[in-house]
C-alpha cells in the first residue's frame, strides 16, 4: 500500500548539477552521492561502488546532506539501505525538519 504523503519526482528531470550531493556522517566522514529521486519529505541517493563500503549510513542514523551546486544542506534520517545493481548502495533518507522540507520543496517546485 502506498503511504507517501508527498509526490516523489525522478531525478532525471532535475538539472544535473542539482543531483550531486555530499553525505556527511556523524563521524565527519564524507561521501559523494547522486540523487535518484526526491520529494519534499526525503530523497533516495546512489552511493558509487568505490565509496559504498568505506562508510555507509546505518538505519536511523542522521546524515547531513549537502547539495554541492548550492551548498544548501538538510538533515536526513536513513530509512533503508539496498545493494545497487552496479555494486554501490541505494539509500533512502527521510527529512523530518519542516525548514529542511521547505528547502526540498523549493528544489522540486523550481524544477517541475
MMTF fields as JSON, N, C-alpha, C and O atoms, coordinates in Angstrom:
{
  "mmtfVersion": "1.0.0",
  "mmtfProducer": "UNKNOWN",
  "numBonds": 447,
  "numAtoms": 448,
  "numGroups": 112,
  "numChains": 1,
  "numModels": 1,
  "chainsPerModel": [1],
  "groupsPerChain": [112],
  "chainIdList": ["A"],
  "bondAtomList": [4, 2, 8, 6, 12, 10, 16, 14, 20, 18, 24, 22, 28, 26, 32, 30, 36, 34, 40, 38, 44, 42, 48, 46, 52, 50, 56, 54, 60, 58, 64, 62, 68, 66, 72, 70, 76, 74, 80, 78, 84, 82, 88, 86, 92, 90, 96, 94, 100, 98, 104, 102, 108, 106, 112, 110, 116, 114, 120, 118, 124, 122, 128, 126, 132, 130, 136, 134, 140, 138, 144, 142, 148, 146, 152, 150, 156, 154, 160, 158, 164, 162, 168, 166, 172, 170, 176, 174, 180, 178, 184, 182, 188, 186, 192, 190, 196, 194, 200, 198, 204, 202, 208, 206, 212, 210, 216, 214, 220, 218, 224, 222, 228, 226, 232, 230, 236, 234, 240, 238, 244, 242, 248, 246, 252, 250, 256, 254, 260, 258, 264, 262, 268, 266, 272, 270, 276, 274, 280, 278, 284, 282, 288, 286, 292, 290, 296, 294, 300, 298, 304, 302, 308, 306, 312, 310, 316, 314, 320, 318, 324, 322, 328, 326, 332, 330, 336, 334, 340, 338, 344, 342, 348, 346, 352, 350, 356, 354, 360, 358, 364, 362, 368, 366, 372, 370, 376, 374, 380, 378, 384, 382, 388, 386, 392, 390, 396, 394, 400, 398, 404, 402, 408, 406, 412, 410, 416, 414, 420, 418, 424, 422, 428, 426, 432, 430, 436, 434, 440, 438, 444, 442],
  "bondOrderList": [1, 1, 1, 1, 1, 1, 1, 1, 1, 1, 1, 1, 1, 1, 1, 1, 1, 1, 1, 1, 1, 1, 1, 1, 1, 1, 1, 1, 1, 1, 1, 1, 1, 1, 1, 1, 1, 1, 1, 1, 1, 1, 1, 1, 1, 1, 1, 1, 1, 1, 1, 1, 1, 1, 1, 1, 1, 1, 1, 1, 1, 1, 1, 1, 1, 1, 1, 1, 1, 1, 1, 1, 1, 1, 1, 1, 1, 1, 1, 1, 1, 1, 1, 1, 1, 1, 1, 1, 1, 1, 1, 1, 1, 1, 1, 1, 1, 1, 1, 1, 1, 1, 1, 1, 1, 1, 1, 1, 1, 1, 1],
  "groupList": [{"groupName": "UNK", "atomNameList": ["N", "CA", "C", "O"], "elementList": ["N", "C", "C", "O"], "formalChargeList": [0, 0, 0, 0], "bondAtomList": [1, 0, 2, 1, 3, 2], "bondOrderList": [1, 1, 2], "singleLetterCode": "X", "chemCompType": "L-PEPTIDE LINKING"}],
  "groupTypeList": [0, 0, 0, 0, 0, 0, 0, 0, 0, 0, 0, 0, 0, 0, 0, 0, 0, 0, 0, 0, 0, 0, 0, 0, 0, 0, 0, 0, 0, 0, 0, 0, 0, 0, 0, 0, 0, 0, 0, 0, 0, 0, 0, 0, 0, 0, 0, 0, 0, 0, 0, 0, 0, 0, 0, 0, 0, 0, 0, 0, 0, 0, 0, 0, 0, 0, 0, 0, 0, 0, 0, 0, 0, 0, 0, 0, 0, 0, 0, 0, 0, 0, 0, 0, 0, 0, 0, 0, 0, 0, 0, 0, 0, 0, 0, 0, 0, 0, 0, 0, 0, 0, 0, 0, 0, 0, 0, 0, 0, 0, 0, 0],
  "groupIdList": [1, 2, 3, 4, 5, 6, 7, 8, 9, 10, 11, 12, 13, 14, 15, 16, 17, 18, 19, 20, 21, 22, 23, 24, 25, 26, 27, 28, 29, 30, 31, 32, 33, 34, 35, 36, 37, 38, 39, 40, 41, 42, 43, 44, 45, 46, 47, 48, 49, 50, 51, 52, 53, 54, 55, 56, 57, 58, 59, 60, 61, 62, 63, 64, 65, 66, 67, 68, 69, 70, 71, 72, 73, 74, 75, 76, 77, 78, 79, 80, 81, 82, 83, 84, 85, 86, 87, 88, 89, 90, 91, 92, 93, 94, 95, 96, 97, 98, 99, 100, 101, 102, 103, 104, 105, 106, 107, 108, 109, 110, 111, 112],
  "secStructList": [7, 7, 7, 7, 1, 1, 7, 7, 3, 3, 4, 4, 4, 1, 7, 4, 4, 4, 4, 3, 3, 3, 3, 3, 7, 6, 6, 7, 7, 3, 3, 3, 3, 3, 3, 3, 3, 3, 3, 6, 6, 3, 3, 3, 3, 3, 3, 7, 2, 2, 2, 2, 6, 6, 7, 7, 7, 7, 6, 6, 7, 3, 3, 3, 3, 3, 3, 6, 6, 6, 7, 7, 3, 3, 3, 3, 3, 3, 3, 3, 3, 3, 3, 7, 6, 6, 1, 1, 3, 3, 3, 3, 3, 3, 7, 7, 7, 2, 2, 2, 2, 2, 2, 2, 2, 2, 2, 2, 2, 2, 2, 7],
  "xCoordList": [0.837, 0.0, 0.882, 1.878, 0.53, 1.276, 0.974, -0.179, 2.026, 1.831, 2.509, 2.62, 2.952, 3.662, 2.7, 1.561, 3.193, 2.377, 2.744, 2.095, 3.766, 4.162, 4.597, 5.056, 4.443, 4.801, 6.319, 7.035, 6.79, 8.218, 8.53, 7.8, 9.619, 9.995, 11.33, 12.266, 11.399, 12.608, 13.677, 13.382, 14.897, 15.99, 16.374, 17.081, 15.926, 16.216, 15.665, 16.13, 14.685, 14.083, 14.783, 14.475, 15.719, 16.483, 17.675, 18.157, 18.146, 19.396, 20.493, 20.462, 21.447, 22.472, 23.217, 23.513, 23.523, 24.274, 23.484, 24.079, 22.171, 21.327, 21.32, 21.027, 21.633, 21.562, 22.795, 22.799, 23.814, 25.027, 24.954, 24.715, 25.168, 25.151, 26.366, 27.009, 26.654, 27.706, 27.034, 26.3, 27.282, 26.743, 27.826, 28.952, 27.49, 28.449, 27.894, 26.83, 28.647, 28.236, 28.598, 29.407, 28.001, 28.308, 29.8, 30.271, 30.551, 31.999, 32.777, 34.006, 32.051, 32.597, 33.122, 33.706, 32.932, 33.327, 32.401, 31.198, 32.926, 32.147, 32.153, 33.173, 31.0, 30.862, 30.072, 29.065, 30.526, 29.763, 28.706, 28.961, 27.51, 26.407, 25.584, 25.764, 24.673, 23.785, 22.341, 21.989, 21.51, 20.085, 19.436, 19.677, 18.612, 17.825, 16.398, 15.826, 15.826, 14.52, 14.398, 15.15, 13.429, 13.324, 11.863, 11.06, 11.538, 10.228, 10.458, 11.596, 9.404, 9.56, 9.822, 10.13, 9.706, 9.916, 11.116, 11.367, 11.862, 13.027, 13.61, 13.172, 14.612, 15.262, 15.92, 16.176, 16.181, 16.887, 18.144, 18.099, 19.279, 20.553, 21.27, 20.996, 22.19, 23.044, 24.471, 25.003, 25.08, 26.476, 27.284, 26.984, 28.305, 29.057, 29.816, 30.127, 30.116, 30.82, 32.144, 32.526, 32.836, 34.138, 34.038, 35.014, 32.859, 32.665, 31.721, 31.653, 30.995, 29.887, 30.29, 29.491, 31.489, 31.833, 32.83, 33.255, 33.202, 34.083, 33.326, 33.809, 32.164, 31.308, 29.92, 29.723, 28.98, 27.598, 26.743, 27.058, 25.673, 24.831, 24.117, 23.818, 23.861, 23.068, 21.622, 21.354, 20.708, 19.298, 19.104, 19.652, 18.332, 18.002, 19.136, 18.973, 20.277, 21.369, 21.035, 20.472, 21.38, 21.153, 22.431, 23.544, 22.23, 23.324, 23.033, 21.895, 24.058, 23.93, 24.082, 25.046, 23.132, 23.132, 23.335, 22.498, 24.46, 24.78, 24.619, 25.211, 23.823, 23.673, 24.901, 25.035, 25.784, 27.086, 27.01, 27.869, 26.02, 25.925, 25.586, 26.05, 24.782, 24.313, 24.814, 24.654, 25.414, 25.854, 24.681, 24.891, 23.457, 22.302, 22.395, 22.85, 21.97, 22.026, 20.739, 20.026, 20.474, 19.356, 19.881, 20.935, 19.138, 19.471, 18.473, 17.261, 19.004, 18.155, 18.398, 19.522, 17.336, 17.458, 17.377, 16.439, 18.352, 18.383, 17.221, 17.074, 16.394, 15.262, 15.433, 14.752, 16.329, 16.637, 17.939, 18.391, 18.529, 19.739, 19.479, 18.862, 19.948, 19.819, 21.09, 21.734, 21.44, 22.55, 22.091, 21.003, 22.92, 22.615, 23.069, 23.903, 22.53, 22.877, 24.324, 24.889, 24.93, 26.302, 27.344, 28.518, 26.937, 27.862, 27.881, 28.531, 27.179, 27.085, 25.924, 25.444, 25.485, 24.38, 23.317, 23.622, 22.066, 20.943, 20.491, 20.293, 20.33, 19.985, 18.803, 18.801, 17.805, 16.646, 16.735, 17.038, 16.471, 16.504, 15.152, 14.537, 14.709, 13.51, 13.974, 14.865, 13.375, 13.706, 12.541, 11.425, 12.807, 11.746, 11.564, 10.458, 12.618, 12.548, 11.729, 12.032, 10.707, 9.882, 10.677, 10.357, 11.714, 12.531, 13.296, 13.418, 13.813, 14.51, 13.539, 13.894, 12.323, 11.306, 10.976, 10.736, 10.966, 10.712, 11.826, 11.556, 13.073, 14.191, 14.021, 14.232, 13.636, 13.418, 12.254, 12.305, 11.203, 10.053, 10.468, 9.977, 11.369, 11.831, 12.569, 12.415, 13.373, 14.069, 13.048, 13.143, 12.078, 11.047, 10.21, 9.95, 9.782, 8.919, 9.607, 8.96, 10.903, 11.598, 11.983, 12.331, 11.924, 12.325, 11.128, 11.179, 10.071, 8.955, 7.813, 6.805],
  "yCoordList": [-1.184, 0.0, 1.247, 1.301, 2.225, 3.471, 4.355, 4.709, 4.711, 5.514, 6.874, 7.566, 7.267, 8.534, 9.706, 9.663, 10.751, 11.947, 13.036, 14.081, 12.8, 13.782, 13.053, 11.912, 13.735, 13.139, 13.07, 14.015, 11.946, 11.72, 11.94, 11.464, 12.666, 13.021, 12.379, 12.356, 11.865, 11.228, 12.286, 13.347, 12.0, 12.972, 13.215, 14.18, 12.363, 12.599, 13.946, 14.504, 14.458, 15.73, 16.925, 18.073, 16.659, 17.728, 18.115, 17.315, 19.346, 19.732, 18.87, 18.581, 18.467, 17.538, 18.035, 17.246, 19.332, 19.824, 19.74, 19.691, 19.721, 19.614, 18.195, 17.989, 17.224, 15.828, 15.375, 14.27, 16.176, 15.795, 16.284, 17.462, 15.348, 15.687, 15.087, 14.169, 15.621, 15.093, 14.682, 15.467, 13.453, 12.953, 13.101, 12.639, 13.741, 13.9, 13.166, 13.496, 12.168, 11.297, 11.915, 12.841, 11.408, 11.952, 11.941, 12.796, 10.972, 10.935, 11.857, 11.814, 12.69, 13.674, 13.057, 13.767, 11.759, 11.123, 11.618, 11.744, 11.899, 12.438, 11.48, 10.866, 11.361, 10.537, 11.338, 11.962, 11.321, 11.911, 10.917, 9.714, 11.423, 10.567, 11.317, 12.515, 10.576, 11.159, 10.902, 9.811, 11.919, 11.768, 10.93, 11.144, 9.976, 9.17, 9.685, 9.755, 10.044, 10.691, 11.541, 11.377, 12.458, 13.456, 13.837, 13.799, 14.202, 14.76, 15.823, 16.062, 16.447, 17.458, 16.82, 17.524, 15.499, 14.807, 13.878, 13.207, 13.823, 12.955, 12.757, 13.362, 11.894, 11.608, 10.238, 9.691, 9.71, 8.44, 8.736, 9.391, 8.242, 8.512, 7.226, 6.162, 7.35, 6.242, 6.575, 7.635, 5.64, 5.77, 4.875, 3.686, 5.417, 4.609, 3.475, 3.55, 2.412, 1.254, 1.608, 0.975, 2.599, 2.96, 3.489, 3.439, 3.998, 4.556, 3.741, 3.94, 2.827, 2.168, 1.423, 1.323, 0.904, 0.1, 0.78, 0.2, 2.013, 2.757, 3.23, 3.104, 3.761, 4.215, 4.409, 5.231, 3.665, 3.829, 4.105, 3.636, 4.855, 5.145, 3.879, 2.987, 3.824, 2.742, 3.211, 4.412, 2.276, 2.633, 3.477, 3.166, 4.529, 5.504, 6.484, 7.347, 6.364, 7.312, 8.609, 8.573, 9.744, 11.015, 11.437, 11.242, 12.014, 12.399, 13.804, 14.122, 14.627, 15.936, 15.732, 15.117, 16.245, 16.103, 17.498, 18.385, 17.672, 18.974, 18.884, 18.015, 19.772, 19.875, 20.645, 21.839, 19.971, 20.549, 21.803, 22.676, 21.913, 23.082, 24.353, 25.436, 24.23, 25.418, 25.498, 26.528, 24.426, 24.312, 24.331, 24.425, 24.242, 24.102, 22.736, 21.768, 22.658, 21.363, 21.077, 21.985, 19.8, 19.304, 18.138, 17.572, 17.796, 16.636, 15.537, 15.735, 14.367, 13.237, 12.062, 11.829, 11.331, 10.105, 8.932, 8.83, 8.049, 6.888, 5.959, 5.526, 5.654, 4.765, 3.406, 2.45, 3.305, 1.986, 2.014, 3.063, 0.836, 0.608, -0.579, -1.56, -0.493, -1.605, -1.688, -0.674, -2.888, -3.044, -2.579, -2.937, -1.779, -1.317, -2.333, -3.191, -2.238, -3.182, -3.017, -3.948, -1.854, -1.603, -1.873, -1.553, -2.453, -2.721, -1.637, -1.787, -0.554, 0.528, 0.281, -0.844, 1.338, 1.254, 2.282, 3.37, 1.917, 2.844, 3.126, 2.206, 4.403, 4.797, 5.75, 6.717, 5.47, 6.335, 7.178, 6.67, 8.467, 9.393, 10.075, 10.502, 10.168, 10.921, 12.228, 12.229, 13.331, 14.639, 15.06, 15.251, 15.205, 15.447, 16.915, 17.326, 17.701, 19.101, 19.913, 19.878, 20.637, 21.421, 22.436, 22.662, 23.052, 24.002, 23.289, 23.813, 22.092, 21.31, 20.81, 20.749, 20.452, 20.04, 21.199, 20.996, 22.401, 23.587, 23.777, 24.164, 23.504, 23.596, 22.593, 22.923, 21.36, 20.341, 20.74, 20.532, 21.313, 21.764, 22.804, 22.796, 23.699, 24.731, 24.107, 24.545, 23.081, 22.382, 21.751, 21.888, 21.065, 20.4, 21.418, 21.241, 22.491, 23.494, 24.251, 24.596, 24.509, 25.252, 24.368, 24.866, 23.055, 22.124, 21.574, 21.462, 21.235, 20.532, 21.442, 20.99],
  "zCoordList": [0.0, 0.0, 0.0, 0.721, -0.785, -0.895, 0.316, 0.56, 1.079, 2.283, 2.187, 3.198, 1.044, 0.908, 1.047, 0.583, 1.7, 1.875, 0.876, 0.828, 0.09, -0.916, -2.184, -2.142, -3.296, -4.572, -4.724, -4.392, -5.228, -5.438, -6.919, -7.789, -7.201, -8.559, -8.929, -8.13, -10.135, -10.637, -10.905, -11.454, -10.522, -10.678, -12.132, -12.421, -13.057, -14.473, -14.936, -15.93, -14.22, -14.586, -13.941, -14.262, -13.035, -12.401, -13.265, -14.067, -13.096, -13.74, -13.123, -11.927, -13.929, -13.464, -12.226, -11.328, -12.166, -11.006, -9.707, -8.63, -9.783, -8.583, -8.04, -6.862, -8.865, -8.43, -7.653, -7.111, -7.587, -6.861, -5.42, -5.153, -4.498, -3.08, -2.384, -2.892, -1.231, -0.368, 0.931, 1.531, 1.364, 2.622, 3.679, 3.49, 4.782, 5.874, 7.09, 7.614, 7.518, 8.612, 9.956, 10.015, 11.043, 12.373, 12.708, 13.458, 12.154, 12.412, 11.462, 11.418, 10.704, 9.755, 8.465, 7.648, 8.259, 7.01, 5.906, 6.132, 4.726, 3.604, 2.426, 2.114, 1.775, 0.567, -0.462, -0.127, -1.71, -2.805, -3.247, -3.311, -3.555, -3.977, -5.021, -5.242, -5.658, -6.673, -6.284, -5.836, -6.461, -6.172, -7.262, -8.45, -6.85, -7.787, -7.88, -8.968, -6.738, -6.726, -5.472, -4.511, -5.505, -4.442, -4.241, -5.173, -3.011, -2.683, -1.615, -1.211, -1.166, -0.117, 1.239, 2.2, 1.332, 2.609, 2.616, 3.617, 1.521, 1.521, 0.146, -0.832, 0.09, -1.173, -1.112, -0.04, -2.283, -2.415, -3.204, -4.246, -2.695, -3.344, -3.696, -3.141, -4.629, -5.034, -4.611, -4.938, -3.873, -3.474, -4.415, -4.526, -5.098, -6.059, -5.382, -4.194, -6.155, -5.594, -4.92, -3.935, -5.436, -4.87, -3.439, -2.69, -3.056, -1.717, -0.852, 0.361, -1.472, -0.779, 0.481, 1.412, 0.535, 1.703, 2.627, 3.626, 2.293, 3.178, 4.416, 5.541, 4.195, 5.285, 4.701, 3.807, 5.199, 4.759, 5.98, 7.073, 5.812, 6.975, 7.44, 6.646, 8.703, 9.27, 9.367, 9.411, 9.399, 9.525, 10.784, 11.842, 10.661, 11.708, 12.029, 12.892, 11.352, 11.549, 10.807, 9.714, 11.397, 10.716, 9.991, 10.478, 8.823, 7.942, 7.411, 7.064, 7.354, 6.724, 5.222, 4.766, 4.462, 3.002, 2.413, 2.579, 1.726, 1.135, -0.377, -1.017, -0.944, -2.397, -2.889, -2.62, -3.601, -3.913, -4.782, -4.663, -5.639, -6.523, -5.76, -6.119, -4.71, -3.988, -2.553, -1.898, -2.06, -0.66, 0.326, 1.535, -0.18, 0.697, 1.372, 0.762, 2.62, 3.286, 4.055, 4.483, 4.213, 5.013, 5.851, 5.56, 6.88, 7.695, 7.358, 7.437, 6.978, 6.622, 7.559, 8.003, 7.851, 8.649, 7.7, 6.909, 7.772, 6.887, 7.223, 8.366, 6.215, 6.457, 5.801, 6.173, 4.833, 4.261, 3.478, 3.018, 3.34, 2.553, 1.648, 2.063, 0.41, -0.529, -1.363, -1.632, -1.766, -2.71, -4.077, -4.528, -4.738, -6.079, -7.112, -6.823, -8.297, -9.364, -9.833, -10.406, -9.602, -10.058, -8.972, -9.158, -7.847, -6.756, -5.7, -4.665, -5.949, -4.969, -4.01, -3.874, -3.356, -2.41, -2.767, -3.254, -2.518, -2.619, -1.194, -0.401, -0.877, 0.485, 0.435, -0.327, 1.248, 1.362, 2.611, 3.691, 2.469, 3.598, 3.752, 2.775, 4.985, 5.335, 5.966, 6.815, 5.555, 6.107, 6.988, 6.506, 8.285, 9.251, 9.627, 9.979, 9.558, 9.968, 8.95, 7.757, 9.4, 8.461, 7.635, 6.469, 8.228, 7.468, 6.356, 5.248, 6.65, 5.629, 4.564, 3.386, 4.96, 3.989, 3.052, 1.861, 3.593, 2.774, 1.733, 0.596, 2.125, 1.185, 0.042, -1.125, 0.398, -0.647, -1.549, -2.761, -0.955, -1.76, -2.785, -3.913, -2.4, -3.335, -4.508, -5.648, -4.228, -5.332, -6.271, -7.49, -5.696, -6.5, -7.26, -8.45, -6.58, -7.203, -8.342, -9.33, -8.214, -9.272, -10.436, -11.507, -10.24, -11.302, -12.066, -13.291, -11.376, -12.016, -12.358, -12.901]
}
